[in-house]
Amino acid sequence: MLQKITTFIKYLLGKSSELKDLETKDALLAKVVLDIHRKRSHSEFISIPLFALKQIHAIDRENAVAATNQRVAKLKTAKVSLIQHKHLSQAVLAEYLPSVSAIKVVKQSDDAYVAYEGNGRLVALQQVFSPDDLITIEVEEYSFKDPDKILQQIAKVRSMNGFED
């Protein structure tokens, strides 16, 4: 239990520049992330189409928008090369979009996944590439014995951020 609390505190501290702007939807997102880590049965790296990914939250804060714009600029300089590869592995993502973690997802349906970690990277990728580019991406999928409650919580966070399912 102490490790779960420590993980949650580290997550919040990583978002400390955003604390002054916290809203109810942010508190629910933090709870959902904690529940995902607490209730998962396992996780594994999988490759899925880039446009099978959905955001869990909007990129609407000044620092997040600025970081996303920087990512877009960096990706645009490498777009032609990246399209030729067709697959963005963890190694490729780390080279162009460095982060302390993978893009972490929960499967919503057979052809849809919600990213609960890495939304800024996801938005940048989806701004630079199009569905016609047929890019696949390596993500870390979190699985559950009974995903219904987690999926309901994710849907609520997405709705509070203006996304429809």
N, C-alpha and C positions, 0 to 999 in steps of 0.2 A: 504494500500500500504506500509506503514511504517513497518508493521509486516512482510510482504513478503521480504522486503529488509533486515530486521533484521535476518530473518530465513536464507536468502542466505549468509549473512556475517558470521553467526554462523557456517554454513556448511563449508565455506571457512576456517575459523579459525580452525575448527576441522581437516582440511587437511593442516595446516600451515607447518608441517614438509616436505610436498611434494611441497610447492610453488616454490622452486628453480628449480624444475624439470618440471614445467608446460609446456605443449605443446598445440597446437591448439585443439587436441582431448579432453583435459581436460577442456578447456574453453567451448567447445560445451557440454560436459557432465554436467558442472555446469549450463549451460543455460537450458538443458533438465530437470534437477532435479527441477530447479525453475519453469519451465513451467508445470511440472507434478503437483507440489503443487498448482500452481496458477489456473490451468485449470481443476482440478479434480472435478467431480460431487459428489463423495463420496469415502470413503474407508471402507473396512471391512476385518476382519480376516477370512481366509479360509484355508482349508487343501488340499494340492496337493501332488502328487508324487515328491519326491526329484529330480528325474531326468527329470521332466518337466520344471525345472528351468534352465535358461541360464544366463550367465554373461553379463553385459553391457560393462564392461571394463576388460582388462587384469590385473592380479596381477603380475606386473613386476618390481616394485620398491623395493629396498633393504629392507626398513622397512615393506612394505606390505608382502613381501615374508617371512620375519622372523616371523611376526605375524601369518601368515597362517601356517607356520611350527609348531609353538607353539600350535596352535589350533588342528592341525592334531595329534600331540603327545598326547594331552589331550583327544581327542576323541578316539584314539586307546586304551587307558586304559579302556574305558567304552564301547567299541564297542559291546561286547557280550550282555551286559545288555540292551543297546539301541536297538539292533536288536530285542530283545524279546518284547520290547514295540511296535515296528513297527511304532509308531507315535511320532514325536518330536514337542511337544506343545511349546508355548511361555515360560512356566515355565521350561521345560526341557532345552530348548535352553539357557535360561538365566543362568541356573546352569552350563552348560558346555562351553558355548560361550557367556559370558556376553557382553552386548552392551547397548548403550543408546537408541537404537531403534530396532524394529523388522526388519526382512528381508522384504524389501518393493518391490513390484512387479507390473508390468503392464502386462495384458493378451495380448499375441501376437496372439494366435490362440486357438482353443478348447483344445489343448494339450500342449501348450507352454506358458511360462511366462518368462519375462526378469526381473531380479533383478537389480534395480537401486540403491539400498542401501543394504549393507550386502554381497558384492561380495567375500570378504575374508572368511567370514563364509561359504558361499556357496561352494567355492572352497575346503575348508577344509572338509566339509561334503561329497562332491562328490569324494574326494580322499580316504576317509576312507570307505565309503559304496559303494556298487555296485548296479546297477539296479535290480539285482536278490534278493537283500535284501528287496525289496518292502517297503521301508521306505516312510512314508508321513511326511510332514512338515507343520507347521502352519506359514503362511506368512500374511502380510498386503497387500491386493490388492487395487490398486488405479484405479478407473473407471472414464470414460469420456463419455459425451453425444456423442461426435464425436472423436473417438480415432485416426483417420487416420494420422493427422499431428504429434501427439506425437509418434506414431509407426514409421513414416518415420524418425523422428529425432533419435529415439532409434536405428533404423537400420543403420543410418549413423554413430553414435558413435560406434556401434558394428563393423561395417566395418573398421573404422579408427583404431580399436584395433585388427584387424586381424580375426574377427569372421564372418562366413557366416550365412545367414538365409535361 
